[in-house]
């Protein structure tokens, strides 16, 4: 029976008696297990590279990145999707997530939702999923029916497809790319919000962040398309302008106001002079890459 189980559902011999450990031992047990995550990610670096290239290609074609997942996987997908617009200044529809059970499943378990294979397809159809979009299915076991249905539909319309899982083997849905860092049994048997959840968050961070870098949303290592929608983000935009150009704080504030909050054009003008309209045009012609517009 154990052989038929996903590895994330098997018992971890290192934590078999964690209920009898001291707090210090329990903390160390979690640390030791989490330390295995980095090595697992290193083994799939080439799959991550291929995924970034596929996501970037979809973005360049005007497509979207759509995640599909159930439970923890779906919630992590929603978290990543929701953080892309304020960080990179992209429209909210550019990165989206479908979760089994819908909005109610974000904060509560929806019984049986993940077992509905057709719902995965139906949810993509509701999002007007197209061949220009890319689907990343997320399932710790790799076999979640909801994710399987989404992957099947995406392939049927010739969309790019990726599966993120943490299971060494299984009856996985067919996808173009498999990203499979095997993190082993969980500290608490079957609790995939632990190592499987942590590695998923790491992967989603890398995939969206590097893809955004590849389409010009980052200058050096600064988020130059940040949307200054609150006081904290306005202060961040100002710091980025000062940091990237060396201008005085007061002058930076004046430039940012004159640029109507357009941080990229403010940086361009601070570094090379000229008008903001010329700056915007040169940045546009450079595909949004500020370093190219500045001929750096």
GUVEXVO-466833 format. One record per residue: residue in one letter; x, y, z of N, C-alpha, C, CB in turn. Coordinates in steps of 0.1 Angstrom, whole numbers, padded with zeros to 4 digits, always signed. Glycine has a CB too. Layout:
residues N
AXYZXYZXYZXYZ
...
//
This chain:
residues 296
X+0008-0012+0000+0000+0000+0000+0009+0012+0000-0009+0000+0012
X+0020+0012+0008+0028+0024+0008+0034+0028-0005+0040+0021+0018
X+0037+0017-0014+0043+0020-0027+0033+0028-0036+0047+0007-0033
X+0020+0026-0033+0010+0033-0042+0007+0047-0037-0003+0025-0042
X+0012+0050-0025+0010+0064-0020+0019+0074-0025+0010+0064-0005
X+0015+0087-0027+0025+0097-0030+0035+0098-0019+0017+0111-0032
X+0047+0102-0021+0057+0102-0011+0053+0112+0000+0071+0106-0016
X+0045+0123-0003+0041+0133+0007+0031+0127+0016+0035+0145+0000
X+0025+0115+0013+0016+0109+0022+0022+0098+0031+0004+0103+0014
X+0034+0095+0028+0041+0084+0036+0047+0090+0049+0052+0077+0028
X+0050+0081+0059+0055+0085+0072+0070+0088+0071+0052+0075+0082
X+0074+0099+0078+0088+0103+0078+0094+0096+0091+0089+0118+0079
X+0104+0087+0088+0110+0080+0100+0117+0089+0109+0119+0070+0095
X+0122+0101+0104+0129+0110+0113+0120+0117+0123+0136+0121+0104
X+0107+0118+0120+0098+0125+0129+0087+0116+0135+0092+0137+0122
X+0090+0103+0134+0080+0093+0139+0074+0096+0153+0085+0079+0138
X+0084+0100+0162+0080+0102+0176+0081+0117+0179+0088+0094+0185
X+0077+0126+0170+0078+0140+0173+0069+0145+0184+0075+0148+0160
X+0059+0137+0187+0050+0141+0198+0056+0139+0212+0037+0133+0197
X+0067+0132+0212+0074+0130+0225+0087+0138+0226+0077+0115+0227
X+0090+0146+0216+0103+0154+0216+0101+0166+0225+0107+0158+0202
X+0112+0172+0229+0112+0185+0235+0109+0195+0225+0126+0188+0243
X+0106+0207+0229+0104+0218+0219+0117+0220+0211+0100+0231+0226
X+0128+0220+0217+0141+0222+0210+0142+0211+0199+0153+0221+0219
X+0139+0199+0202+0140+0188+0193+0130+0189+0182+0138+0174+0200
X+0119+0194+0185+0108+0196+0175+0112+0207+0165+0095+0199+0181
X+0118+0218+0170+0122+0229+0162+0133+0224+0152+0127+0241+0170
X+0143+0216+0158+0154+0211+0150+0149+0201+0139+0164+0204+0159
X+0139+0194+0143+0133+0184+0133+0127+0192+0121+0122+0176+0139
X+0120+0203+0123+0115+0211+0112+0126+0217+0104+0106+0222+0118
X+0136+0223+0111+0148+0229+0104+0155+0219+0095+0157+0235+0114
X+0157+0207+0101+0164+0197+0093+0157+0192+0081+0167+0185+0102
X+0144+0191+0082+0136+0187+0070+0135+0199+0060+0121+0183+0075
X+0133+0211+0065+0132+0222+0055+0146+0224+0048+0128+0235+0063
X+0157+0220+0054+0170+0222+0048+0171+0214+0035+0181+0218+0058
X+0163+0203+0034+0163+0195+0022+0157+0201+0010+0156+0182+0026
X+0149+0212+0012+0142+0218+0001+0151+0224-0009+0133+0229+0007
X+0162+0231-0005+0171+0237-0015+0177+0227-0024+0182+0245-0007
X+0182+0216-0018+0188+0206-0027+0178+0200-0037+0193+0194-0018
X+0165+0199-0032+0155+0194-0041+0152+0203-0053+0141+0192-0034
X+0152+0216-0050+0151+0227-0060+0162+0226-0070+0149+0241-0054
X+0174+0225-0065+0186+0224-0074+0185+0213-0084+0199+0222-0066
X+0179+0202-0081+0178+0191-0091+0168+0194-0102+0173+0179-0083
X+0160+0204-0101+0150+0207-0112+0153+0221-0118+0136+0207-0106
X+0165+0226-0116+0168+0240-0121+0165+0241-0136+0182+0243-0118
X+0168+0230-0144+0166+0231-0159+0151+0232-0162+0173+0219-0166
X+0143+0225-0154+0129+0226-0157+0123+0239-0153+0121+0215-0148
X+0129+0245-0143+0125+0259-0139+0129+0269-0150+0132+0264-0126
X+0141+0267-0156+0145+0276-0167+0135+0274-0179+0159+0272-0172
X+0132+0262-0182+0122+0260-0193+0109+0266-0190+0121+0245-0196
X+0105+0266-0178+0092+0272-0174+0092+0287-0175+0088+0268-0159
X+0103+0293-0171+0105+0307-0172+0104+0311-0187+0118+0312-0165
X+0111+0304-0195+0111+0307-0209+0097+0306-0215+0121+0298-0217
X+0090+0296-0211+0076+0294-0216+0067+0305-0211+0071+0280-0212
X+0068+0309-0198+0060+0320-0193+0063+0333-0200+0062+0321-0178
X+0076+0336-0202+0080+0348-0209+0075+0348-0223+0095+0349-0209
X+0075+0337-0230+0070+0337-0243+0055+0340-0244+0073+0323-0250
X+0048+0335-0234+0033+0338-0234+0031+0353-0231+0027+0329-0223
X+0039+0358-0222+0037+0373-0219+0040+0381-0232+0047+0377-0208
X+0051+0377-0239+0055+0385-0250+0045+0384-0262+0069+0380-0255
X+0037+0373-0262+0027+0371-0272+0013+0377-0267+0025+0357-0275
X+0013+0384-0256+0001+0390-0251-0008+0380-0243-0007+0395-0262
X-0002+0369-0239-0009+0359-0231-0008+0361-0216-0004+0345-0235
X-0014+0352-0209-0014+0353-0194-0008+0341-0188-0029+0356-0189
X-0005+0342-0176-0001+0330-0168-0013+0327-0159+0012+0333-0159
X-0018+0315-0160-0029+0310-0152-0024+0298-0144-0041+0307-0161
X-0026+0299-0131-0024+0288-0122-0037+0280-0119-0018+0292-0108
X-0035+0267-0117-0047+0259-0112-0042+0250-0101-0053+0250-0124
X-0049+0250-0090-0045+0242-0079-0057+0240-0069-0033+0247-0071
X-0055+0231-0060-0066+0228-0050-0059+0230-0036-0072+0214-0051
X-0067+0234-0026-0062+0235-0012-0050+0244-0011-0059+0221-0007
X-0040+0239-0004-0028+0248-0002-0022+0252-0015-0017+0240+0006
X-0022+0243-0025-0016+0247-0038-0023+0258-0045-0016+0235-0048
X-0037+0258-0044-0044+0269-0050-0043+0282-0042-0059+0265-0050
X-0042+0281-0029-0040+0293-0021-0026+0300-0023-0041+0290-0006
X-0016+0292-0025-0003+0297-0028-0003+0304-0042+0008+0286-0027
X-0010+0298-0051-0011+0303-0064-0018+0317-0064-0019+0294-0074
X-0029+0318-0056-0036+0331-0054-0027+0341-0048-0049+0329-0046
X-0019+0337-0038-0010+0347-0032+0000+0352-0042-0002+0340-0020
X+0006+0343-0050+0016+0348-0060+0010+0357-0070+0023+0336-0066
X-0002+0353-0075-0008+0361-0085-0012+0375-0080-0021+0354-0090
X-0017+0375-0068-0021+0388-0062-0009+0398-0060-0029+0386-0049
X+0003+0392-0058+0014+0401-0055+0021+0406-0068+0024+0393-0047
X+0018+0401-0079+0025+0406-0092+0021+0420-0096+0021+0396-0103
X+0008+0424-0095+0005+0437-0099+0012+0448-0091-0010+0439-0099
X+0011+0448-0078+0018+0459-0070+0033+0459-0071+0014+0458-0056
X+0039+0447-0073+0053+0446-0074+0059+0450-0087+0058+0432-0071
X+0052+0445-0098+0057+0447-0112+0049+0456-0121+0059+0434-0118
X+0038+0462-0115+0030+0471-0123+0023+0465-0135+0039+0482-0128
X+0020+0452-0134+0013+0446-0145-0002+0446-0142+0018+0431-0147
X-0011+0444-0152-0025+0443-0150-0028+0431-0142-0033+0443-0163
X-0039+0432-0134-0043+0421-0125-0046+0408-0133-0054+0424-0116
X-0051+0410-0145-0054+0398-0153-0042+0390-0159-0064+0402-0164
X-0031+0396-0158-0019+0390-0164-0014+0377-0157-0007+0400-0164
X-0016+0377-0144-0013+0365-0136-0025+0362-0128+0000+0366-0128
X-0032+0350-0130-0044+0347-0123-0043+0333-0117-0056+0349-0132
X-0052+0330-0108-0052+0316-0102-0066+0311-0102-0046+0316-0088
X-0068+0298-0105-0080+0291-0104-0079+0281-0092-0085+0284-0117
X-0088+0281-0083-0087+0272-0071-0099+0263-0071-0085+0280-0058
X-0097+0251-0069-0109+0241-0068-0118+0246-0057-0104+0227-0065
X-0131+0247-0060-0141+0252-0050-0143+0267-0050-0136+0248-0037
X-0136+0274-0059-0138+0288-0060-0134+0297-0048-0152+0290-0063
X-0140+0308-0048-0135+0318-0038-0137+0313-0023-0144+0331-0039
X-0147+0305-0021-0149+0300-0007-0138+0291-0002-0162+0292-0007
X-0131+0285-0012-0120+0276-0009-0107+0283-0004-0117+0267-0020
X-0107+0296-0006-0095+0304-0002-0093+0304+0013-0096+0319-0007
X-0105+0304+0021-0104+0304+0035-0110+0292+0042-0111+0317+0040
X-0116+0283+0034-0122+0271+0040-0121+0259+0031-0137+0274+0044
X-0121+0248+0037-0121+0235+0029-0134+0234+0022-0117+0223+0037
X-0134+0231+0009-0146+0228+0002-0146+0213-0002-0148+0237-0011
X-0154+0205+0005-0154+0191+0004-0156+0186-0010-0164+0184+0013
X-0147+0178-0015-0148+0171-0028-0145+0180-0040-0162+0167-0030
X-0141+0193-0038-0139+0202-0049-0127+0197-0057-0136+0216-0044
X-0117+0192-0051-0105+0189-0058-0107+0176-0066-0093+0187-0049
X-0117+0168-0063-0120+0156-0070-0128+0158-0083-0127+0146-0061
X-0132+0170-0086-0140+0173-0098-0131+0177-0109-0150+0185-0094
X-0128+0167-0118-0119+0169-0129-0125+0179-0139-0116+0156-0136
X-0138+0178-0142-0144+0188-0151-0144+0202-0147-0159+0183-0154
X-0144+0204-0133-0144+0218-0128-0131+0225-0132-0145+0218-0113
X-0120+0217-0133-0107+0223-0138-0109+0229-0152-0096+0213-0137
X-0115+0222-0160-0117+0226-0174-0127+0238-0174-0123+0215-0183
X-0138+0237-0166-0148+0247-0166-0143+0260-0161-0160+0243-0157
X-0134+0260-0151-0129+0272-0145-0120+0279-0155-0121+0269-0132
X-0112+0272-0163-0104+0278-0174-0113+0284-0184-0095+0268-0180
X-0124+0278-0188-0133+0283-0198-0139+0296-0193-0144+0273-0201
X-0142+0297-0180-0148+0309-0174-0138+0321-0175-0152+0307-0160
X-0125+0317-0175-0115+0328-0175-0111+0331-0190-0102+0323-0168
X-0118+0325-0199-0115+0327-0214-0101+0323-0217-0117+0341-0218
X-0096+0312-0211-0083+0307-0213-0081+0304-0228-0080+0294-0205
X-0069+0309-0233-0067+0307-0248-0053+0301-0250-0068+0321-0255
X-0051+0298-0263-0038+0292-0267-0026+0301-0265-0039+0288-0282
X-0028+0314-0263-0017+0323-0260-0013+0322-0245-0021+0337-0264
X-0022+0317-0237-0019+0317-0222-0011+0305-0219-0033+0316-0215
X-0005+0305-0207+0002+0293-0202-0005+0289-0189+0017+0296-0200
X-0006+0276-0188-0012+0270-0175-0001+0263-0167-0023+0260-0178
X+0000+0267-0154+0008+0260-0145-0001+0253-0135+0018+0269-0138
X-0002+0240-0136-0010+0232-0126-0001+0229-0114-0015+0219-0133
X-0007+0229-0102+0001+0227-0090-0006+0216-0082+0003+0240-0082
X+0001+0206-0079-0005+0195-0071+0007+0187-0064-0013+0185-0080
X+0007+0187-0051+0018+0180-0044+0019+0166-0048+0016+0182-0029
X+0008+0159-0050+0008+0145-0054+0009+0143-0069-0005+0138-0049
X+0006+0154-0076+0007+0153-0091-0005+0147-0097+0019+0146-0095
X-0015+0143-0089-0026+0135-0094-0040+0141-0092-0026+0121-0089
X-0040+0153-0086-0053+0160-0082-0062+0161-0095-0051+0174-0077
X-0074+0155-0094-0083+0155-0106-0086+0169-0111-0096+0148-0102
X-0088+0179-0102-0091+0193-0107-0080+0198-0115-0093+0202-0095
X-0068+0196-0111-0056+0200-0119-0055+0192-0132-0043+0199-0110
X-0057+0179-0131-0057+0171-0143-0067+0176-0154-0060+0156-0139
X-0079+0180-0149-0089+0185-0159-0084+0198-0165-0102+0187-0152
X-0078+0207-0157-0073+0219-0163-0062+0217-0173-0068+0228-0151
X-0053+0208-0169-0041+0205-0178-0046+0199-0191-0031+0195-0172
X-0056+0190-0190-0061+0183-0202-0067+0193-0212-0071+0172-0198
X-0075+0202-0206-0082+0212-0214-0072+0222-0221-0092+0221-0206
X-0062+0226-0213-0052+0235-0218-0044+0229-0230-0042+0239-0207
X-0041+0216-0229-0034+0209-0240-0043+0208-0252-0029+0196-0235
X-0056+0206-0249-0065+0204-0261-0067+0216-0269-0079+0200-0255
X-0063+0228-0264-0064+0240-0272-0050+0245-0276-0072+0251-0265
X-0040+0236-0274-0026+0239-0278-0020+0250-0270-0026+0243-0293
X-0023+0251-0257-0017+0261-0248-0004+0254-0242-0026+0266-0237
X+0005+0262-0238+0017+0257-0231+0012+0253-0217+0028+0268-0229
X+0018+0242-0212+0014+0236-0199+0026+0232-0191+0004+0224-0201
X+0024+0234-0178+0035+0230-0168+0028+0223-0156+0043+0242-0163
X+0034+0213-0150+0029+0207-0138+0040+0208-0127+0025+0192-0140
X+0036+0214-0116+0045+0214-0104+0040+0204-0094+0046+0229-0098
X+0049+0195-0091+0045+0185-0081+0057+0181-0072+0040+0172-0088
X+0055+0173-0062+0066+0169-0053+0066+0154-0051+0065+0176-0039
X+0062+0147-0061+0061+0132-0060+0070+0126-0070+0046+0128-0062
X+0079+0117-0066+0088+0111-0076+0082+0103-0088+0097+0102-0069
X+0070+0098-0086+0064+0091-0097+0049+0091-0094+0069+0077-0098
X+0041+0089-0105+0027+0089-0104+0020+0090-0118+0022+0101-0095
X+0007+0089-0118+0000+0090-0130-0003+0105-0133-0014+0082-0129
X+0007+0112-0137+0006+0127-0138-0001+0130-0151+0020+0133-0138
X-0008+0142-0151-0014+0146-0164-0003+0150-0174-0023+0158-0161
X-0006+0148-0186+0004+0152-0196+0006+0167-0198+0000+0146-0210
X+0019+0171-0197+0022+0186-0198+0035+0187-0206+0023+0192-0184
X+0037+0199-0210+0050+0202-0218+0062+0201-0209+0049+0216-0224
X+0060+0206-0196+0071+0207-0187+0067+0201-0173+0076+0221-0185
X+0075+0193-0167+0073+0188-0154+0084+0194-0145+0073+0172-0154
X+0079+0200-0134+0088+0206-0124+0086+0198-0111+0086+0221-0122
X+0095+0189-0108+0092+0179-0098+0103+0178-0087+0090+0165-0104
X+0104+0188-0078+0114+0187-0067+0109+0178-0056+0117+0201-0061
X+0115+0167-0054+0110+0157-0045+0116+0160-0031+0115+0142-0049
X+0107+0165-0022+0110+0170-0009+0109+0159+0002+0102+0182-0005
X+0103+0147-0002+0102+0136+0007+0090+0137+0017+0114+0135+0016
X+0088+0127+0026+0077+0127+0035+0077+0140+0044+0078+0115+0044
X+0065+0144+0047+0064+0156+0056+0067+0153+0070+0050+0162+0054
X+0070+0164+0078+0072+0162+0092+0060+0156+0099+0076+0176+0099
X+0048+0161+0095+0035+0156+0099+0029+0149+0087+0026+0167+0105
X+0027+0136+0088+0024+0128+0076+0012+0134+0068+0020+0114+0080
X+0014+0137+0055+0004+0142+0047+0001+0157+0047-0009+0135+0050
X+0008+0164+0056+0006+0179+0057+0014+0186+0046+0009+0184+0071
X+0009+0187+0034+0016+0192+0023+0017+0208+0024+0010+0188+0010
X+0011+0214+0034+0014+0228+0035+0028+0231+0041+0003+0234+0045
X+0035+0220+0045+0048+0221+0050+0059+0221+0039+0051+0209+0060
X+0067+0211+0037+0078+0211+0028+0072+0213+0013+0086+0199+0028
X+0062+0206+0010+0056+0207-0004+0051+0222-0006+0045+0197-0006
X+0045+0228+0004+0040+0241+0003+0052+0251+0002+0031+0245+0015
X+0062+0249+0010+0073+0258+0010+0081+0258-0003+0083+0255+0021
X+0083+0246-0009+0090+0245-0022+0081+0251-0033+0093+0230-0025
X+0068+0249-0032+0059+0255-0042+0060+0270-0042+0045+0251-0039
X+0060+0276-0030+0061+0291-0028+0074+0295-0035+0060+0295-0014
X+0085+0288-0032+0098+0292-0037+0098+0291-0053+0109+0282-0032
X+0092+0281-0058+0091+0280-0073+0083+0291-0079+0085+0266-0077
X+0071+0294-0073+0063+0304-0079+0070+0318-0078+0049+0305-0072
X+0077+0320-0067+0085+0333-0066+0095+0334-0077+0092+0333-0052
X+0102+0323-0080+0112+0323-0090+0106+0325-0104+0121+0311-0090
X+0096+0317-0107+0090+0317-0120+0085+0331-0124+0079+0307-0121
X+0076+0337-0115+0071+0350-0119+0081+0361-0118+0059+0353-0110
X+0090+0361-0108+0100+0371-0107+0109+0372-0118+0107+0370-0094
X+0115+0360-0122+0124+0360-0133+0117+0363-0146+0131+0346-0134
X+0105+0358-0148+0097+0361-0160+0095+0376-0161+0084+0354-0160
X+0092+0383-0150+0090+0397-0150+0103+0405-0153+0085+0402-0137
X+0115+0399-0148+0128+0405-0152+0130+0404-0167+0139+0398-0144
X+0126+0392-0173+0128+0390-0187+0120+0398-0196+0125+0375-0190
X+0109+0405-0191+0101+0414-0199+0103+0428-0195+0086+0410-0198
X+0114+0431-0188+0118+0445-0185+0112+0452-0173+0114+0453-0197
X+0107+0444-0164+0100+0450-0152+0110+0453-0141+0089+0440-0147
X+0122+0450-0143+0133+0452-0132+0145+0459-0139+0137+0439-0125
X+0150+0469-0132+0162+0476-0137+0173+0473-0126+0160+0491-0139
X+0185+0468-0130+0194+0463-0121+0187+0453-0112+0201+0474-0112
X+0186+0455-0099+0177+0446-0091+0166+0454-0084+0186+0438-0081
X+0161+0464-0091+0151+0473-0086+0138+0472-0093+0156+0488-0086
X+0127+0472-0085+0114+0471-0091+0109+0484-0097+0104+0465-0081
X+0113+0487-0109+0111+0500-0114+0097+0502-0120+0121+0503-0124
X+0089+0492-0120+0075+0494-0124+0065+0493-0113+0071+0484-0135
X+0071+0494-0101+0062+0494-0089+0052+0504-0089+0071+0496-0076
X+0039+0501-0085+0028+0510-0085+0027+0516-0071+0015+0503-0089
X+0030+0529-0071+0030+0536-0058+0016+0540-0054+0039+0549-0059
X+0009+0530-0049-0005+0531-0045-0008+0534-0031-0013+0519-0049
X+0003+0534-0023+0001+0538-0009+0014+0545-0004-0002+0525+0000
X+0014+0549+0009+0025+0557+0014+0038+0549+0014+0022+0562+0028
X+0037+0536+0018+0049+0527+0018+0055+0526+0004+0045+0514+0024
X+0047+0524-0006+0051+0522-0020+0056+0535-0026+0040+0515-0028
X+0050+0546-0022+0056+0559-0027+0070+0561-0021+0046+0570-0023
X+0072+0558-0008+0085+0559-0002+0095+0550-0009+0084+0556+0013
X+0090+0538-0013+0099+0528-0019+0103+0534-0033+0092+0515-0021
X+0093+0539-0041+0096+0544-0054+0107+0556-0053+0084+0550-0061
X+0105+0564-0043+0115+0575-0041+0129+0570-0038+0110+0584-0030
X+0129+0560-0029+0142+0553-0026+0149+0547-0038+0141+0543-0015
X+0141+0541-0046+0146+0534-0058+0152+0545-0068+0135+0526-0066
X+0145+0556-0069+0150+0567-0078+0163+0573-0073+0139+0578-0079
X+0164+0575-0060+0176+0580-0054+0188+0570-0055+0174+0584-0039
X+0184+0557-0052+0194+0547-0053+0200+0544-0067+0188+0534-0047
X+0191+0545-0077+0195+0542-0090+0202+0553-0098+0184+0537-0098
X+0200+0565-0093+0205+0577-0100+0215+0585-0092+0194+0586-0104
X+0215+0585-0079+0223+0593-0070+0219+0607-0068+0237+0593-0076
X+0207+0611-0073+0202+0624-0071+0198+0627-0057+0190+0627-0081
X+0197+0639-0053+0193+0642-0039+0178+0639-0037+0196+0657-0036
X+0174+0637-0025+0161+0633-0022+0150+0643-0027+0159+0631-0007
X+0153+0656-0025+0143+0666-0029+0142+0666-0044+0147+0680-0023
X+0153+0665-0051+0152+0665-0066+0145+0653-0071+0166+0666-0072
X+0147+0642-0064+0141+0629-0068+0126+0630-0066+0146+0617-0060
X+0121+0636-0055+0107+0638-0053+0101+0647-0063+0105+0644-0039
X+0108+0657-0067+0103+0666-0078+0102+0659-0091+0113+0679-0079
X+0112+0651-0094+0112+0643-0107+0100+0634-0107+0125+0636-0109
X+0098+0627-0096+0087+0617-0095+0074+0623-0097+0088+0609-0082
X+0072+0635-0091+0060+0642-0093+0057+0647-0107+0059+0655-0083
X+0068+0652-0113+0067+0656-0127+0065+0645-0137+0080+0664-0131
X+0069+0633-0133+0067+0621-0141+0054+0614-0138+0079+0611-0139
X+0046+0620-0130+0033+0615-0126+0034+0601-0121+0023+0615-0138
X+0045+0599-0113+0047+0586-0107+0053+0575-0116+0034+0580-0102
X+0056+0579-0128+0063+0569-0137+0078+0568-0134+0061+0574-0152
X+0081+0558-0126+0094+0557-0121+0105+0555-0131+0095+0546-0111
X+0102+0547-0141+0111+0544-0152+0115+0557-0159+0106+0534-0162
X+0106+0565-0163+0109+0578-0170+0116+0587-0161+0096+0584-0176
X+0113+0587-0148+0120+0596-0139+0135+0592-0138+0113+0595-0125
X+0137+0579-0137+0151+0575-0137+0158+0578-0150+0152+0559-0135
X+0152+0577-0161+0158+0580-0174+0162+0595-0175+0148+0577-0185
X+0152+0604-0171+0155+0618-0171+0166+0622-0161+0142+0626-0168
X+0166+0616-0150+0176+0619-0140+0190+0615-0145+0173+0612-0127
X+0191+0604-0153+0204+0599-0157+0208+0605-0170+0203+0584-0159
X+0199+0609-0179+0203+0613-0192+0197+0626-0197+0200+0603-0202
X+0188+0632-0189+0182+0645-0192+0171+0643-0203+0192+0654-0198
X+0167+0654-0208+0156+0653-0218+0142+0654-0212+0157+0641-0226
X+0132+0652-0220+0118+0654-0216+0113+0640-0212+0109+0660-0227
X+0102+0640-0204+0096+0628-0200+0089+0621-0211+0086+0631-0189
X+0084+0628-0221+0078+0622-0233+0088+0614-0241+0071+0632-0241
X+0100+0621-0242+0111+0614-0250+0116+0602-0242+0123+0624-0252
X+0116+0603-0229+0120+0591-0221+0111+0580-0223+0121+0595-0206
X+0098+0583-0222+0088+0572-0223+0089+0565-0237+0074+0577-0221
X+0091+0573-0248+0092+0568-0261+0105+0559-0263+0093+0579-0271
X+0116+0563-0257+0128+0555-0258+0127+0542-0250+0140+0563-0253
X+0120+0543-0239+0118+0531-0231+0108+0521-0238+0112+0534-0217
X+0098+0527-0245+0089+0519-0253+0096+0512-0264+0077+0527-0258
X+0105+0519-0271+0112+0513-0282+0122+0503-0278+0119+0524-0290
X+0126+0503-0265+0135+0494-0260+0128+0482-0254+0144+0500-0249
X+0115+0481-0256+0107+0469-0251+0105+0470-0236+0114+0457-0255
X+0106+0482-0230+0104+0483-0216+0117+0481-0208+0094+0473-0212
X+0128+0478-0214+0141+0475-0207+0148+0489-0205+0150+0465-0215
X+0148+0493-0193+0154+0506-0190+0169+0507-0193+0152+0510-0176
X+0176+0496-0190+0191+0496-0193+0194+0497-0208+0197+0483-0188
X+0185+0492-0216+0186+0493-0231+0183+0507-0235+0177+0483-0238
X+0173+0513-0230+0169+0527-0233+0180+0536-0230+0157+0531-0226
X+0188+0533-0219+0199+0542-0214+0212+0538-0221+0200+0541-0199
X+0212+0528-0230+0224+0523-0237+0235+0519-0227+0229+0533-0246
X+0231+0512-0216+0240+0508-0206+0245+0494-0209+0234+0508-0192
//
